Amino acid sequence: MSGSARRSGGVARSNGIELCYETLGDPADPALLLLMGHGVQLTGWEPSFVEGFVEAGFFVIRFDNRDVGLSTDFDGLLPDIARARLRDRSGAVYGLEDMADDAAGLLDALDVRSAHVLGASMGGMIAQILAVRHPARVRSLCSIMSTTGAPDVGRPRPEALAILRSGTPSSRGEVVAAQVAVGRALAGSGFPFDESRARAQAERSYDRRHYPEGKLRQQAAVLVAADRTSALGGLRVPTVVIHGSEDPLVGVDGGEATAAAIPDARLVVVSGLGHEFPAGVQDTVIAEVAATARRSAP
């Protein structure tokens, strides 16, 4: 990490709620906003990964989405998952559009006019919507292991859904073990699964804040999301779409459809990658984000 890099953080008011955020790097460098996936806290972006972006010349912003970690939760407002699966908007407490507006509000709170934006999984969906709803705020876009919202692409394999829905662990040990099992199930064959790393991540997440209720509301927001294909066709922003060839949760055709929808988007399919960020793929992601950022207007 460069000597000028520095760490900061706190809680920012955004879109009527509070978002817990952290920054790393020199504020004079171009901002990179990281959007994490379903139920994953900002700590899901590993320090070495974040530091790699700083070394590449970015001022990195990571934060807890609403209903996860230390950001505002909507405690007691229960979604109707059955209705949400039918794409009935009444089944959700809020939508991905609200979460995209949260991200735009965080940029406002941090006095950042525009940022390069990287979103993973659900975070990729939010990043896409942020670019559609707030195009002046997005300098470049990276959508990873995500999809367009079209119902015929990016579908999960039945076995991936089965392990996500298996049981309701209660104790710390059970929750950690379940998270490790999920990580193993979502991993591809091209990168060795690091069980000790997965366990350490699960323990950190549990100890920071374990809040499964929020994941239900986020899930409903994903389920009711509209097909973004047409709207993505209107984007004029440098874009890279990265997807694993063996992603069992969001099929690779979801990434292919995203790249096809966005004009001039670059598609990078990583052989043997599942729904994961193994250490062996992080340098590739950093390089692709940096290359895409260089295509943006100064």
Helices and strands as residue ranges (DSSP letters): E 6-14, E 17-25, E 31-35, G 42-44, H 47-55, E 59-63, H 81-85, G 89-91, H 96-109, E 115-120, H 122-133, G 135-137, E 138-144, H 158-164, H 172-186, H 195-208, H 212-223, H 229-232, E 239-244, H 252-261, E 266-270, H 279-294
